Amino acid sequence: MLLGDMQDWKPNVASIIEYAADIYPESEVVSKLVSGEVHRTNYKEVCVRSRKLASKLIKDGYKQGDVIATLALNTFRHLEAYYGVSGMGAVVHTLNFRLHPEQAVYIINHAEDKVIFVEAPFVPILEALQENLSTVEKYIVFCDKHEMPESTLKNCISYEDILRMVMKILYGQIYLTMQLVVCVIHLEQQGIQREFYIHINQLFFMQFLLLDQKP
């Protein structure tokens, strides 16, 4: 069979952060942490660390289509998790810390979350829910080992400890039809919930729009 001249390239959401790391490696990613500290990193470092996270999740047996949740704020670690989780083909499920406990339990169980990444101040929320969470296997706190809060969460570890365990970096391949992100909102007055899904082709459309941007 005669092959065409189109480039042989398999899509992966990780290529978005890799593009940023390649074209804008030193561009800063600035976030304010829960401690009040202003943290500065760059796209190159975010890319490397998100790859490490993806590799660790794959090594631990998580696979394409698994749902992995975040209960977190807009920090550099959350950004790394977004690309790391979706980059290895799992689904990012963003949780809302303002939800009523019954709503949170329903949403987590309905999505079948297997792992929850959580900010340290939100750990007590999950401690109160964990006995009713039927699918969650592990809790990863967005902090370093010395910042870990005392907790009754089972199988709980710090995010930085997870990254330190990684010796080999890899990513899985994902397909254009795969779901990458699920977000559930609750309309309080109407008492109803709505789920929103983002697929890989939508993210690549966003990447296409960025191609014209100059450093």
N, C-alpha and C positions, 0 to 999 in steps of 0.2 A: 504494500500500500504506500502510495506517495504521500508523505506528510506535507502539510502546508507550512507557510513561513511564520505562522503565529508562534509567539514564544510559549515554550512548554513550562507553565507555571501553575502550581496548585495554590489556591487561595488559602490564606490563613489570616485571621484577625491580627495576629502578632505582627504582620507586615506593616501595620499602621504605625506602631511604636518603633519598629525597626526603621521605617522611613524617616521618622522624626529623629531617631538616633543617628542616622546616616547623614541627613541634611543639616540638622540643627543640634549636633551632639552637645554643645555647651549651653544651649538655651536653658534658662533656669526654670525649675518647677518649685514654686515657693508655697509653703503651706504653714498654717498655724496649728500646732499640736494641742492636744487637750491639756498639756502642762502649761501652755501659754508660750512655749518656745516657738520662735519662727525658724522653720527648717528649710534649708536650701539644698536642692539637688539639681540634676539636669537630665535631659532625655536619654543620654547614653547610659547613665546609671540606672534610671528607671527601667530601661530595656533589659539590661543585664539581670537585674533583680527579679523582674517579672518572668524572665526565662528560668531562673532558678526555681521560682515558685511553681511554674508549670512542670518542671522536671520532678520536683518533690511530689506533687500530686499524682503524676503518672506512676512514679516509683511506689507510692502507697496504694496503688490499685484503682485510683479513680479514673474514669474513662469518659469518652464522648457521650454527651447526653445527661450525665450526672448533674444534679442541681447543687450548687454551692452558694451559700448565702453570705451577705455582708450586713452587719449592723454597725454602721460606721459613719464618720464624717468625711469631709473632702480633704483628705491628707494624702501625702505621697504614697503611703503604704496602701491606701484604698485604691489609688490609681494603678499601682503595681499589681494588686490582686485582680483588678478588672481585666487587665491584659493577660495576666498569668493564667487565670481561670479560663477565660474565653479562648486564649491562645492554645490551650491543650484540648479544646473541644467541649469543655463542660459549660453549663449554663450559669451565668451570674444572676443571683436572685437578691435584689436590693430590698432590705427590710426597713421599716419605719419605726423608730423608737418611740413615736408618739401613740402608737396603736394601743387600744385596750388589750389586756392580757388574753382574753378569749379570742379576740380577732387575730392576735399574733400567733397563738397556738394553731388556730385553724389554717392560717396562711402557710406556716412553716410545714405542717403535716400534709396539707394539700399539695404543696410543691414538691414534697419528699426531699427536703434539704438534707444532705449528708454531712456537710461541714458548715460551720458558721464562723466567719471572721468577725471579731467584735472589738470595739474600742473599750479600753479599760473601764471608763465610767459607766458603760452599759452592761457590764458583767452581771450586776445584781438583777437586771431585768431577766436575763437568761437563767440565772439561778432559780428564780421564782417559777420559771416555765418548764425547766428541764424534765421533770417527772412526767410531763404530758407530751413531750416531744418524742414521737415514736420512731423517727428515721435518722435523727442526728447522731453521728458517730464521734465527732471531734469538734472541739472549740479552739480556735486560734486567736489569741489576743494580740491586737496591733500594738506591740511594745517590745522592749528588750527584756531579757531574763530578769535583770535586777529591778525592772519596773512592774513585774507581775503582781497583781493584787492577790490577796488571800481570797480563795474561792472554793466553793463546793462543787463547781462544774467538773464533771467526769471527763477524763481524757482531754485535759486542757494544757496548752503549751503556748509559749510566746512566738510571735511571728519571726523574730530575728533568729531564734533557735532553729526554726524550720529552715530558714535560708542557709544557716551554717552547716546543715547536714548534707547539702547538695555538693556532689563531687563532679557530676557529669550533667551538662546542660542540653536539653532537647525540647522539641515541641511536637505535638501531634498534628496531623492534617485534618482539616475540616472541610465540609462541603457547602456549596452555595445555599442549600435548602435548610441548613441547620439553624436551630434557634440558639441565640447566644445570651440573651438577657430577658428576664421576666421581672416585671414590676407590677405589684398589686396595690391599687389605691382603694380606700374605703370612703365612700361618700356618707358622712355621718348623718346628715339630716334625712337622706333617702334610705339609709340603712342597707345600701347595696355595695357590691364590690366589682371592680373592673380590673381585668388583667391585660397588660400590654406586653407585646413580644417584639424583640428586635432580631432580625435575621442577618446573616453575614453579608448578603448582597446589599442591604441598606448601609452597612458600615463601609463597604467598598465604594459605594456612591459618594459617601462623605469624604473618603480619601481622595477620590477623583477630583472633587471640588477644591482640595487643598494643593493639588499638583501645580497650580498656577501661582501659588504663593512664593514670594521671594524671601530669602533670609534677611 
